[in-house]
Amino acid sequence: MNDLRLKKRGKWFYQAKTLKQCGTRTRSDMSKPYPVKFSNLKRKKVFGFAHYGPPPHIEIEKTLLLPGQGRELLGTIVHEAIHLAAEYLEEDAVLKIEEAVANQLWAMGFRRVVE
């Protein structure tokens, strides 16, 4: 077990030998979207939460459904999906990826459509 421990910046992390051991989804699973649930997360003081399952799903603060919150909603969904798809990434890496992807999608005109 000691060979799986990795120390970074004074903290211990468990390093898996393969991506499968990290809990990462296989290529065939990547085509399936994560279910998204909207609920009250204010008491947890977060906009979103990634549940690793089973089954893995995303929980989003319901106030992000209000008008004018579209950009924040997009960023939160992207952020939590990255956590589920690559749970071995540290938070700072997830934040950088989220910012780049969400900004690109927003600039290209991706918006939530209410039917």
C-alpha positions in Angstrom: 0.0 0.0 0.0 2.9 2.4 0.7 3.8 2.4 -3.0 0.4 4.1 -3.8 1.0 7.0 -1.5 2.3 10.3 -3.0 3.2 13.4 -1.0 2.5 16.8 -2.5 2.9 20.1 -0.7 2.8 18.4 2.6 -0.4 16.4 2.0 -0.7 12.7 1.3 -2.6 11.6 -1.8 -3.3 8.1 -2.9 -2.0 7.5 -6.4 -3.6 4.7 -8.4 -1.5 2.6 -10.7 -4.2 2.8 -13.5 -7.0 5.2 -14.4 -9.5 2.3 -13.7 -8.3 2.2 -10.1 -9.0 6.0 -9.9 -12.7 5.3 -10.5 -12.5 7.0 -13.9 -15.2 6.0 -16.4 -14.3 3.8 -19.3 -14.5 5.1 -22.9 -17.9 3.4 -23.5 -19.3 5.1 -20.4 -18.2 8.6 -21.5 -21.0 8.9 -24.0 -23.6 8.8 -21.2 -24.3 12.1 -19.5 -24.3 12.4 -15.8 -27.8 12.9 -14.3 -28.2 16.4 -12.8 -30.3 17.1 -9.7 -31.3 20.6 -8.6 -31.7 21.1 -4.8 -31.0 23.6 -2.0 -27.2 23.5 -1.4 -27.0 26.9 0.4 -26.4 25.3 3.8 -23.4 23.5 2.3 -22.2 26.9 0.9 -21.5 25.4 -2.6 -23.1 25.8 -6.0 -22.5 22.2 -7.0 -21.5 18.9 -5.7 -20.2 15.8 -7.6 -21.5 12.5 -6.1 -19.3 9.6 -7.1 -22.1 7.1 -6.9 -23.2 4.6 -7.5 -24.7 6.0 -9.7 -22.5 9.0 -10.2 -24.5 12.2 -10.5 -24.2 16.0 -10.2 -26.2 18.1 -7.7 -26.6 21.8 -8.5 -27.9 24.7 -6.4 -31.5 25.4 -7.5 -31.1 29.2 -7.5 -28.8 28.9 -10.5 -32.0 28.2 -12.5 -33.1 31.8 -12.0 -32.8 34.3 -14.9 -29.3 35.9 -15.2 -27.5 32.9 -13.8 -26.8 31.0 -17.0 -23.1 31.5 -17.1 -22.7 30.4 -13.5 -24.9 27.4 -14.2 -22.8 26.4 -17.2 -19.5 26.8 -15.3 -20.8 24.7 -12.3 -22.0 21.9 -14.4 -18.7 21.8 -16.3 -16.8 21.9 -13.0 -18.7 19.0 -11.4 -18.6 16.9 -14.6 -14.8 17.3 -14.7 -14.6 16.1 -11.0 -16.6 13.0 -12.0 -14.7 12.3 -15.2 -11.3 12.8 -13.7 -11.4 12.5 -9.9 -7.6 12.3 -9.7 -7.3 16.0 -10.6 -6.6 18.5 -7.9 -9.1 21.4 -7.4 -6.8 24.1 -9.0 -6.5 22.0 -12.2 -10.3 21.5 -12.3 -10.8 25.2 -11.9 -8.5 26.1 -14.8 -10.1 23.5 -17.1 -13.6 24.7 -16.1 -12.8 28.3 -16.8 -11.4 27.5 -20.2 -14.2 25.2 -21.3 -17.1 27.3 -19.9 -15.7 30.5 -21.4 -15.3 28.9 -24.8 -18.8 27.4 -24.7 -20.3 30.7 -23.5 -18.4 32.7 -26.2 -19.7 30.3 -28.9 -23.3 30.9 -27.8 -24.2 27.8 -25.8 -27.1 28.6 -23.5 -29.7 26.7 -21.6 -33.0 26.4 -23.5 -36.2 26.1 -21.5 -38.9 24.3 -23.3 
